[in-house]
Amino acid sequence: MSILFSNKSVETGSRLATINLLIVSVLIIFCVNILNAKSHTAVNRTLIFLLIMLTLKCIDNKTIRNILAVVVLIPVAVDVSLQLYAWKNFNSAFSYGFAMSALHTTPEEASSMLGLYWRDCLVFMALSTLFIYTANSGLYPIKWSLRRWPVVILSLTLFGFFAQAYLHQIRRSNVESLTQRFIQVTPVSTAKVFMQGIDDISIVANIGSNIPNYKLNLSLTGIENYVLIIGESERTANMSIYGYQRNTTPELIKQQQQKKLLIFTHAISPAPVTIMAVPLAITADSVNARDSRNYGDNIINIANKAGYETYWFSRQGKGGAHNNIITGIAMNATKSKWVDQGNDEELLPLLDEALSKPGKKFIILHLYGSHEPACQRFPANNTVFSGGSEADDCYDNSVRYTDTLMGKVFRTLENTRSSVMYFSDHGLIRDPHRAVVYSHGNVNPPKEALHVPVFIWYSHPDNTEDKMIGTYNTVWSTDDINTLTELWLGIHRQGTPVKTVYSWLSGYDKTVSIIDTTGKLYEWSNIH
């Protein structure tokens, strides 16, 4: 009797130890993920981890169980270790920047880093041991027919998350990778930023290696400094130069009165988000014939070939699915720099530095403009509008701030032989009933999310060849910014009819098409 009691005690103790190991492992996953992820995301990752553990425990064959444990649980241990490393050393999530640093690290640098962060290596080894040991610890005796349920539930759960990601892709946005969206909810979520980094490296290399063999002719334009300003999320509906009641664009109106502007009154963005709209605008890619191989044929590469010194200065992000194509184009400039602090005015010293260099220059300033949240896009001392709704006041102040920036650029260039072209990548929807009043159009965008400001400014119009001043009222797509830019720079491709800005715009006649974030095509005339 005492032997039987002793055996039962040992068995009970073994079960408790097994349960405790499982609880500890699950708590580690949850606690580490809740540091930076939303609560429901941390729960999802923890649930998948628990089901993986239970599935492994139900495998009788020790060899198969351990092979699968190594294949599945070591990546989980890596994920947890990387998250702890970023949180402990930098008080942040393990992000894109960390992944890119790792992907660009040489073997010598990696060896030095491992020596410096040896404690994090010990954490990884301890977690790997704990997870694999937990997978091998005992189970309650259960019927063989019931042992299939953990893997069934795991499969259904993973399928559910994948289906959710797929439905998001087809209903809302396919800008991001489906696989990355799915990986985000699993206990190996840090793999997402490594996948994005690898994609970005490939895209940048592709753009840099697929430069066309341009054969060009150049015409005299009377201009030495060309400045292209790419705006962000600016709506014509909130600009006084387009008829808005608030005085949001006094600088532009002043230049218009001085007859220095060509204003496009019906310019239409080809897409409602930056990562689609900007590449379509500045490369040979087009809405109706999309092909990533066209990204190499862009305004930077052709300006380089034409002998311009090229510059790209940006307040936008440098990496990730929402920036990578643009970054790949920008990095082919003679000089490129991303400014991640302050407001858009931080780009002006870089503009001054570029202008101080001799020769013909093509300078691009990529603004943060009026991107949501608009309240953060201008300094507090530049607040002009108040008394309306917070959303309208903030957005209008961001538009006014961009106009103020334009005025500073004009004054910098007014005594030089210069020209400025400006276009906004896309507009925004204004809906007071939404939590975010000014937001991107994404799916089935209305006209207000696509009608954008475009203008060309000349420091000395009377001394400039091939200029247009006044208003241009034809419905026109910023999908054709690349062609307009070439003619503006005086660049003509051999084998094609030589056209001027005036003759090309005068003969512009095409059906303007739009593509939304799911890839669906629309005609502008059918959009409301």
WOSUL-V493525 format. One record per residue. N is the residue number from 0. SS is DSSP state (H for helix, E for strand, L for the rest). PHI is phi in whole degrees, 0 to 359 (* if undefined). PSI is psi in whole degrees, 0 to 359 (999 if undefined). Layout:
N|SS|PHI|PSI  N|SS|PHI|PSI
This chain:
0|L|*|317  1|H|295|326  2|H|292|318  3|H|297|318  4|H|297|319  5|H|296|318  6|H|296|321  7|H|294|322  8|H|296|317  9|H|297|318  10|H|295|318  11|H|297|317  12|H|297|322  13|H|295|319  14|H|296|317  15|H|298|319  16|H|297|319  17|H|298|314  18|H|296|319  19|H|296|318  20|H|299|317  21|H|295|317  22|H|298|315  23|H|299|314  24|H|297|315  25|H|296|318  26|H|296|322  27|H|300|313  28|H|300|313  29|H|294|312  30|H|295|322  31|H|290|319  32|H|287|330  33|L|288|348  34|L|299|323  35|L|229|344  36|L|266|160  37|L|294|155  38|H|301|317  39|H|292|328  40|H|292|317  41|H|298|320  42|H|296|317  43|H|299|315  44|H|296|320  45|H|293|320  46|H|299|315  47|H|297|318  48|H|299|316  49|H|299|316  50|H|294|324  51|H|297|315  52|H|299|313  53|H|295|324  54|H|297|315  55|H|297|321  56|H|294|337  57|L|273|1  58|L|268|117  59|L|289|320  60|L|290|115  61|H|297|320  62|H|297|311  63|H|297|318  64|H|300|317  65|H|287|325  66|H|297|313  67|H|294|324  68|H|298|318  69|H|295|315  70|H|295|321  71|H|265|318  72|H|275|332  73|H|295|318  74|H|300|326  75|H|295|318  76|H|297|322  77|H|298|315  78|H|302|311  79|H|297|318  80|H|297|319  81|H|293|320  82|H|296|318  83|H|294|322  84|H|300|312  85|H|293|320  86|H|290|316  87|H|289|320  88|H|267|334  89|H|229|0  90|L|53|46  91|L|213|171  92|L|286|158  93|L|285|111  94|L|244|183  95|H|306|318  96|H|299|319  97|H|297|317  98|H|297|316  99|H|295|324  100|H|298|317  101|H|294|319  102|H|292|334  103|L|261|5  104|L|282|136  105|L|280|162  106|H|304|321  107|H|295|317  108|H|295|321  109|H|298|318  110|H|297|318  111|H|295|319  112|H|294|321  113|H|297|324  114|H|292|326  115|H|285|322  116|L|250|47  117|H|296|332  118|H|295|323  119|H|292|329  120|H|294|320  121|H|296|322  122|H|298|316  123|H|299|315  124|H|297|319  125|H|294|317  126|H|294|318  127|H|300|315  128|H|297|314  129|H|300|312  130|H|295|315  131|H|292|320  132|H|296|319  133|H|297|320  134|H|296|333  135|H|266|351  136|L|288|161  137|L|295|166  138|L|241|160  139|L|297|146  140|L|293|114  141|L|233|159  142|L|295|148  143|H|301|324  144|H|296|335  145|H|272|346  146|L|288|348  147|L|280|343  148|H|294|320  149|H|303|316  150|H|290|326  151|H|296|312  152|H|295|320  153|H|300|314  154|H|297|316  155|H|295|321  156|H|296|313  157|H|297|320  158|H|297|320  159|H|298|316  160|H|293|322  161|H|294|318  162|H|297|321  163|H|299|316  164|H|296|319  165|H|295|317  166|H|296|324  167|H|297|319  168|H|298|315  169|H|274|340  170|H|260|330  171|L|237|309  172|L|196|130  173|L|249|21  174|L|296|317  175|L|272|160  176|L|291|137  177|H|299|317  178|H|297|317  179|H|295|321  180|H|297|321  181|H|290|315  182|H|301|330  183|L|303|331  184|L|262|7  185|L|257|167  186|L|284|13  187|L|238|43  188|L|297|332  189|L|295|344  190|H|299|334  191|H|301|314  192|H|288|330  193|H|291|319  194|H|298|318  195|H|295|318  196|H|299|317  197|H|296|318  198|H|300|316  199|H|295|317  200|H|300|318  201|H|295|318  202|H|295|315  203|H|299|316  204|H|295|322  205|H|295|317  206|H|294|322  207|H|288|335  208|H|261|349  209|L|251|45  210|L|279|126  211|L|297|157  212|L|274|80  213|L|296|138  214|L|239|115  215|E|233|155  216|E|240|146  217|E|241|142  218|L|246|154  219|L|285|135  220|L|241|345  221|L|78|10  222|L|241|138  223|L|255|321  224|E|246|117  225|E|252|126  226|E|239|117  227|E|258|121  228|E|251|121  229|E|262|111  230|E|278|174  231|L|224|121  232|L|58|34  233|L|261|126  234|L|264|137  235|H|296|331  236|H|297|342  237|H|247|21  238|L|243|125  239|H|295|334  240|H|292|342  241|H|257|11  242|L|107|3  243|L|292|145  244|L|289|328  245|L|281|147  246|L|276|75  247|L|270|346  248|L|227|57  249|H|297|325  250|H|293|316  251|H|295|318  252|H|297|321  253|H|300|315  254|H|293|325  255|H|296|318  256|H|295|331  257|L|275|4  258|L|59|48  259|L|246|3  260|E|241|144  261|E|250|114  262|E|256|126  263|E|273|118  264|E|271|340  265|E|228|53  266|E|275|135  267|E|236|128  268|L|286|143  269|L|281|349  270|E|203|156  271|L|268|5  272|L|226|154  273|H|301|311  274|H|293|342  275|H|265|316  276|H|291|316  277|H|292|311  278|H|301|323  279|H|296|325  280|H|287|318  281|H|253|8  282|E|233|176  283|L|282|356  284|L|294|151  285|E|217|160  286|L|302|317  287|L|273|355  288|E|213|66  289|L|286|133  290|L|201|116  291|H|298|340  292|H|293|343  293|H|282|349  294|H|297|332  295|H|291|338  296|L|267|89  297|E|224|173  298|H|293|332  299|H|288|312  300|H|296|321  301|H|286|327  302|H|293|321  303|H|302|313  304|H|297|327  305|L|281|357  306|L|97|9  307|L|280|147  308|E|280|125  309|E|248|143  310|E|223|142  311|E|227|114  312|E|240|128  313|E|226|143  314|L|259|1  315|L|276|174  316|L|290|161  317|L|260|326  318|L|236|174  319|L|100|167  320|L|299|337  321|L|268|2  322|L|223|341  323|H|300|319  324|H|294|317  325|H|298|317  326|H|298|318  327|H|301|321  328|H|290|314  329|H|299|325  330|L|289|350  331|L|274|355  332|L|291|158  333|L|304|318  334|E|218|134  335|E|225|146  336|E|207|140  337|E|248|129  338|L|252|117  339|L|253|12  340|L|231|156  341|L|79|203  342|L|247|185  343|H|298|337  344|H|298|341  345|H|295|346  346|H|279|341  347|H|295|319  348|H|300|327  349|H|292|322  350|H|298|314  351|H|301|319  352|H|296|317  353|H|294|321  354|H|294|336  355|L|288|346  356|L|278|146  357|L|284|163  358|L|96|176  359|L|281|132  360|E|231|145  361|E|236|111  362|E|242|128  363|E|248|129  364|E|247|118  365|E|256|108  366|L|276|163  367|L|270|340  368|L|52|240  369|L|245|25  370|L|300|138  371|L|299|141  372|L|280|124  373|H|297|335  374|H|298|339  375|H|263|6  376|L|260|8  377|L|211|150  378|L|293|150  379|H|302|325  380|H|283|0  381|H|258|15  382|L|288|124  383|L|245|319  384|L|256|137  385|L|206|169  386|L|97|343  387|L|265|200  388|L|291|153  389|H|301|319  390|H|297|314  391|H|292|318  392|H|299|313  393|H|295|315  394|H|296|314  395|H|296|324  396|H|294|325  397|H|292|322  398|H|294|317  399|H|298|321  400|H|295|318  401|H|298|321  402|H|296|320  403|H|298|318  404|H|299|317  405|H|302|317  406|H|301|321  407|H|293|322  408|H|295|316  409|H|300|317  410|H|292|328  411|H|294|326  412|H|259|354  413|L|297|333  414|L|257|22  415|L|235|171  416|L|271|89  417|E|221|160  418|E|215|147  419|E|237|132  420|E|246|138  421|E|229|138  422|E|213|147  423|E|268|142  424|L|298|319  425|L|198|171  426|L|261|200  427|L|219|159  428|E|274|139  429|E|249|114  430|L|223|102  431|L|299|344  432|L|273|351  433|L|273|156  434|L|298|320  435|L|256|106  436|L|296|315  437|E|258|113  438|E|218|166  439|L|290|154  440|L|284|322  441|L|50|268  442|L|259|136  443|L|47|58  444|L|291|141  445|L|281|172  446|H|300|324  447|H|296|336  448|H|278|356  449|L|233|340  450|E|282|114  451|E|236|156  452|E|282|138  453|E|218|136  454|E|207|159  455|E|236|133  456|E|243|142  457|E|237|133  458|L|293|320  459|L|223|82  460|H|303|325  461|H|292|337  462|H|256|15  463|L|247|130  464|L|285|152  465|L|51|61  466|L|243|158  467|L|228|137  468|L|231|146  469|E|117|224  470|E|237|146  471|E|242|112  472|L|258|1  473|L|287|142  474|L|294|123  475|E|221|139  476|E|260|133  477|H|289|358  478|H|303|338  479|H|257|17  480|H|302|323  481|H|299|316  482|H|293|316  483|H|300|319  484|H|297|317  485|H|301|313  486|H|293|322  487|H|300|320  488|L|281|354  489|L|81|25  490|E|259|133  491|E|228|131  492|E|280|131  493|L|297|141  494|L|94|356  495|L|241|154  496|L|301|135  497|L|284|121  498|L|234|154  499|L|261|170  500|H|303|316  501|H|296|311  502|H|292|324  503|H|291|314  504|H|294|324  505|H|296|327  506|L|264|8  507|L|292|123  508|L|202|97  509|L|210|162  510|L|283|120  511|L|277|123  512|E|247|155  513|E|232|148  514|E|233|133  515|L|264|184  516|L|286|354  517|L|261|358  518|L|93|4  519|L|283|137  520|E|263|145  521|E|224|155  522|E|261|137  523|H|305|322  524|H|294|341  525|H|261|359  526|L|269|143  527|L|256|999
